[in-house]
Amino acid sequence: MRILIISTVMPHRMRLGGEVVTQNFVDAILGLGHTCDLVAYRHHGDDSPLPANFHSAGGWHIETELSGMRPYFWLARALLTAQPYLCTKFQSRRLLRTVHALTHKQHYDCILLDHTNLGWLLDRLRFAGPVIFVAHNLESALYAAEAAGKSRYGFVKRAVFAREAAALARMERHLARKCRQIWTLTDEERQAYAALVDDPHGVRAFDIPGKALPAPSTGAAPPRVDVGLLGGWLWNVNRAGLEWFMRDVVPRLPPSLTIEIAGKGAHLVGNPFPNVTYRGFVDNALDFLRSCRVTVVPSVSGAGVQVKTIEGIGAGVPMVSTAIGLRGIRALPAYVASATGADELVRLIASRVREPLAHDYAGGAQWAQERQRAFRAQIESALAAAVAA
């Protein structure tokens, strides 16, 4: 088969969780022997070489928090056109022209429309074959939860979130009803989308594998940090978890524990604790994870899967997570523990530092390999069903 993926951003550098997910799909499709073209924006200012068959629709400001005044323009356009902000943010004639040029030149067996953000393209495609919608999240639910966050936002911001939730729900229904299949990242979201369509068999959940992790070198150094957190904290959903961790968990942990928090955006959350260090972006996330006695996933909201959690499990490092941080991840190894609230999270962290578990690199690698095999089999089955329908 020849498959066209249309995405929001070039995924090959795998810097953000969404990029990792998209590249997982690309790699699986190529690994099954198919040909895959991809159209997406570049990160603004990125002029690095692109992989073969990756087609740029130009530079774009991907992260809202780093986009200057542009979000106000995107929001105004959304209000004027009754579209979701997430869709107007990624709308451009150049992307549409690039897609049209490829579909005119090549015969594609199917198109993968990657992200709800590109729902605006659906009715403009010049393509008669099957379109598959890849839903990274149930976005309407995310924004509805933000709209309900009275303790975090004022009235105006909650009203904007509520409007976005309603607009996204309309877009998700439209995508669900017009696309041949819907691919989700968790079974919970598979069920949510299945409720929107006549044939729920066209809605499938996938076991995203994340990045392939190299084994540690012989004689790897022992952990140097008691507790480590790794995430993209610029995203408000992730940042809510960090805020909760700093407010409700850290003050109750022994002050002798060393805690390091890696990833962009952590500085947006206040840090009055001398035993907590904000590392910012780290060049090697795997080395950071393996330098910790225990890693913590403090998610309090969200949808889809957390790629950093999957990679943390694959790294073989003992982990303590909230239940929501493990959403969509099955067959957890013994070194991963789930907490139902702050009390249990505090107890488990203190216990894992006081009586540390050994890093299980072999077990993590085996878990990751099994997830990779399952993912590839799921892709193969879904593609065969999509083109045969």
N, C-alpha and C positions, 0 to 999 in steps of 0.2 A: 504494500500500500504506500501511497504518498499522502502525507498528512500535513496540514497547515495549522500551526498554533499561533493564535493572535493573543499577545499578552500585554501587560502594562509596561513592563521594564525588562531589559535584557537580563536573563537569569544566570548567565554562565559564571559570573564571579561569586555568586552564592553568598552575598553579603547580608541579605535580609531573609527572614523566614519564608516569605512568599516567593523569593527568588529560588530558594532551595527546593521548594515544592515544585515549581515549574520545571526546573532543571531535572528533577527526579522523573517527571513525565517524559521529557525529551530523551533522557538517557535510556529509559525503559523501552520507548518506541524504537529507538535506534538499535538497542540490544536485541530486540525481537526481529531485526532484519528489515524494518521498514525505512523509508526515507522521510525525513522531517524537516520542513522549513518553519522558521519562526519569524514573526514580525513583532516588534516592540519598540518602545522608546529607549534611549540611553539615559543614564543618569546625567544631569546637566554637568557639562564640563568634562565628561569622560570620552576620550578619543582613542581608547585602547583598541587593539585589533579584535575583530569579532570572529567567532567560530564559523566554519563553513555553513552556508545556508541560513545564517542569521541576517535579517534585513532590518536596517534601522529606519525608524520613522522620525529621527531627529532627537536632539537633546530635550530633556523634560525635568521639571522640578517634581520629584517623586514624593518626598517627605514634606507634608504640609508645614511642619514646624520650621523647616529650612527654606521656605518658599517666599519669604518677604511678604509683600502686599498682594501677591497673586491669589491667595485664598479668598479675598474679598471679591475679586472679579469672578472667580469660579462660583462663589455663593450667589452673587447677583445674577449670573446667568442661570443658575439652577432655579432661582425664584421666578425669573421671567419666563422660563421654558417649562416649568413644572416638572423638572427632572431631578433626580437625586444629585446632590453635590458631588458624591463619589464618581458619578458618570461624567458630569460636566468638567470635572478636574482633568479627565483624560481624553477629552474630545478634541480632535483636530482634523483638518482636511488632509494633512499630510499622511496621517495614519490610514485614513480611508483610501487615499490615492495609492498608497503602497500596497494595501491589500488587494485593491482592484487590479493593479498591474500584475500581481502574482497569479490571481485566479484567472485572469485572461490568458496568461502565458502558459500556466501549468494545469494539468488535470489532477485534481485532488480527490481522493476517495472520501475524505471527511475533513471537517474543520473543528478544531478545539478552540472555543471562545473562553479564554482563561481569565477569570475574575468577573464578578458582578459589575465592576467598574466599566467594563466594555459592553454592557448590555445595549448601549445606544447604537452599536454597530449592527445588531442582529437584523433589523429591518432594512439595512442599507447594503447588505452583502449581495453581490452578484454571483450567487452560488446555488445550484439546484440540489446538491447532495446533502447528506446528513451533517447537522451541526451538533456538537456535543458541548454542553455548558459545564465548565469546571468551576465549582463553587468552593472557594477557599474557606469561606465562612458563611453562616446565615447572617448576612450583614444587618438585616432589619431588626433581628433580635438584639444584636450588639448595641445598636443605636437606641432601641427602646429601653434597654437597661441603663444606658447613659442618661436618657431623658428622665428616668425615675430617680437619679442620684441627687436627691435634694440636699444632702450634706456636702456635696462636692461642687455643685454648680448653682448659679443664680437662675432666676426665672427666664431671662432672655435666652441663655445658652441651652437650658432644658427645652425651651420651645423650639429652638433650631434643631436639636437632636430629635424631638418628637416628629417634626415635619420630615426630617431625613428618614426616620424609621418608616413612616407611612409611604414615602416615595419609593424607598428601597423595596418595601413589601410588594408594591405594584410591579416594579421591575422584575423581582424574583418570580412572581406569578407568570409574567409575560415570558420570561426565559424558560421557565419550567414547561409551559404549555406548547412552546414553539420548537424547542430543541429535541432532537432524537433521543438523547440520553442526558442525564445529569450525574456528574461525578462529584462526590462529597468526600470529606476527609475524616468524618466520624459517622458512626451508625446513628447517633442522635439526629444529626443533620440529614442523613438519608431518610429517616422517618419523617422529618419535617417537610422535606421536598416531596416525598411520596404522597403526602396528603394533598398536594396541589395538582396532581396529574391523574389521568384516567388509568394509566398503566404503571403501577409502581415498580414493575420489573425493570423499567428503564432508568431507575435511580439506583446508583451503586456507590458503595463506600470503599475507600482504598486505604491500605496500610502504608502510608508515606514512610520511606526509609530514612530520609535525611541524608547528610553527607556520609560518604564512606570514610571510616576513620582508620588511620594507620595504627599498627600495634606499637606499644611503647618500646623504646630502645632498651637493650639489655642493661640492667643495673640502673633503672630509672630512679631518680631522686625521690626520697620519701616526701609525703605531703608537708608543706610549709605553712598552710593556712588552715584554721579550724573549719570555717564556714565560707562557702563561696556562692555567689549568685551571678548569673550571666543572662543578659536579656537586652532587648532593644527598648529602652525606657522612654524614647521619644513618643512612642505610641501610647495614647492616654489609657488604653485598657491595661497594658503591661505596667504603666506607671502607677495605676491604682493599686496593683499588687505590691509594688515597692513601697508606696506610701503606707499601706497597711502593715507591712513587715517592719518598717522603721517606727511606726506608731505603737503597734500592739504586740510585737514579738521581741524586738531588740531590747527594750527596757527590762524585759523579764528574763533575759538570758544572763548567765554569769558574765560580769564585765571583763573577766580574764580571757574570754574567747576572742580570737582574732577573726574578723569578718571582712571579706573583700567583695566588692560589687563591681562587676565589669560590664561594659556596654555603654553605648551613647545615651545621653539624656539623664543619667542618674543625678547629675548636679541640679536638676530641676526639683529634686526632693531634698529638703533640709536634712543635714547630718550633724547633730550636736554630740555625737558619741565618739570618744577618742579611740575606741577599739574597732571602729568601722572606717574602712578606706574605700573611696571611690576611685577605681582604676581607669575609668573611661574606656574607649575602644581598645581591645587587645588584638594584636596581630595574629596570635595563635590561640584560638578559643579552646582547643583540645588540651594544650599544655596548661592553660589556666585551670580547666576542670580537674585535671589529674594532679594539680598542686594542692587540692583541697581534701580535707578529711571527709567532709560531707558537703554535698551541694543541696541548695534549697530552691524550690520553685514555689513562690508565694502568690500564685494567681488567685484572684478573688472574683474575676469575671472573664468573659471571653467566649469564643466559639472556635470551631475547627480544632486543629491540633497545634501544639507548641513544638516547633521543630527543635528548638534548643533542648527541650525535655527529652525528645527521642534521641538526640545526639548525646545528651548526658547519660542516658541509660546505656547506649552503645559504647560509651567510654569506659564503662565498668566501675564508675565511681559511686559509692554509697549516696543515696538521694533521699531527701524527705520533701514531700510535695503536698500541697492541698489537693483535695480530691478533684477539683476543677482543673488543676494543672496537669492531671493525668488523663483528661478526657480524650477519648478516641484511641487510647493505647491499651492493648490487651496483652495478656500473658506476661505480667511483670516479673522480673527476676527478684530473688529473695533480698537483694540489697537495696530495693526500692520500697519505701514506706509511704503510706498515705495518711494524712491528718485531716480531721473534720473541722478543726477550728484552731484558734490561736493557742489555747491551752495544750492541745495535743501536739501541735507543731513545736512549741517550746520544749515540751517533755522529750520528744523524739530527737530534736537537735542536740539537746544537752546529753542525752543518753548516747547518741552516736559519737559525740566528741569524747565523752568520758570513757566509753568502751568501744573504740573505733572498730569498724569492720574492715577487713582487708579489701583493697581494690581488686575487683574480679575482671581483669582485662580479657581473659579467655571467655568467660561467661558473657561479657558484654558483646564481644565480637560474634559469638555464636547467635546471640539474640538478634543482632543487627543483620546477620546473614539470612536468618530465617525470615525476617521481616522483608528483606529485599526480594527473596524468592517468592513470597506470597504476593508482593506488589506487582512483580512482573507477570505472574500468572493472572492476576486480576485485570491488568491492562490487556493482555492477549485475549481473554474471554470477552471483555467489553467491546474491543474494536471489532472482533469477529461478529458479534451480535449487532453492532451499529450499522455495519455495511450490508449485512444480510437482511435487515428488516425491510 
